[in-house]
């Protein structure tokens, strides 16, 4: 059975008593594991793909992904992005500073812009290397996350309170680009689109419902129309948002370590695959023996439910190789 078939069976509610899929979020860790700088990983799709494949083969992960940083779309919109050797790419400027800027912002041609084209080429390269046997996760920014990248986090959160027109115009343009970016990655071979909207953990449910929920749902519905599945990723504690998130229709929900997995299952329901949620700090700092126990406890709790074993968020770059391997071995 291929890993793609294994994932499809989990998605369809089969083998829930025996299937234990393993998919940690690997970015800087994957780069260093292959002795590449993070600059190389984030700026060259060939490096990103080869690093992911090497990590997949060594740790026997069940899915691979194209995630690297939040500034692909931001760069395509026109912002300057720099690439430190061993840090996440950095957005050097805020390009939406007024309502007039939001109105004037043009949705980019994603094939022409370097950083979005690079991820699309990564999807194509994964398809060539893996021949459809491994599920590939593409990536887009969620509407609020991308708006914050363009306007600044503090400014965007304030604008949702004092100038809804600004917030709505900007986020609507972010939705247009997110949908197109998702479509192109699916066209080139991605099976799943990850949507990162981490800032949502920092807003209340009323603001989420007013500005974000329907936009996320529009993107998710569109990805499904394009033939892809959706993995929603919101770092941090989203316990207060679960009642709204349950209506989005995503296929996979990443859950950080602050969220109680049992409560999330009860609220979200049995049809959504919950991915997580071992604390990445514990994955880095615990002994391999401790991690084997943690993983075993997680597997026991999740038996019979749709679940993918993972950290609550990205595996840190300084995580010992033997620690991640301990989780993998405990998952077999």
Secondary structure as GFF3:
##gff-version 3
##sequence-region A 1 332
A	DSSP	alpha_helix	3	11	.	.	.	ID=ss1
A	DSSP	beta_strand	21	22	.	.	.	ID=ss2
A	DSSP	alpha_helix	28	33	.	.	.	ID=ss3
A	DSSP	alpha_helix	38	43	.	.	.	ID=ss4
A	DSSP	alpha_helix	45	59	.	.	.	ID=ss5
A	DSSP	beta_strand	63	65	.	.	.	ID=ss6
A	DSSP	alpha_helix	72	77	.	.	.	ID=ss7
A	DSSP	beta_strand	81	82	.	.	.	ID=ss8
A	DSSP	beta_strand	90	91	.	.	.	ID=ss9
A	DSSP	alpha_helix	99	104	.	.	.	ID=ss10
A	DSSP	alpha_helix	114	130	.	.	.	ID=ss11
A	DSSP	beta_strand	135	141	.	.	.	ID=ss12
A	DSSP	alpha_helix	143	151	.	.	.	ID=ss13
A	DSSP	alpha_helix	153	162	.	.	.	ID=ss14
A	DSSP	alpha_helix	164	187	.	.	.	ID=ss15
A	DSSP	beta_strand	192	196	.	.	.	ID=ss16
A	DSSP	three_ten_helix	198	202	.	.	.	ID=ss17
A	DSSP	alpha_helix	205	207	.	.	.	ID=ss18
A	DSSP	pi_helix	208	212	.	.	.	ID=ss19
A	DSSP	alpha_helix	213	225	.	.	.	ID=ss20
A	DSSP	beta_strand	229	233	.	.	.	ID=ss21
A	DSSP	three_ten_helix	239	241	.	.	.	ID=ss22
A	DSSP	alpha_helix	242	245	.	.	.	ID=ss23
A	DSSP	beta_strand	252	255	.	.	.	ID=ss24
A	DSSP	alpha_helix	261	268	.	.	.	ID=ss25
A	DSSP	beta_strand	273	278	.	.	.	ID=ss26
A	DSSP	alpha_helix	280	285	.	.	.	ID=ss27
A	DSSP	alpha_helix	288	302	.	.	.	ID=ss28
A	DSSP	beta_strand	307	311	.	.	.	ID=ss29
A	DSSP	alpha_helix	321	331	.	.	.	ID=ss30
###
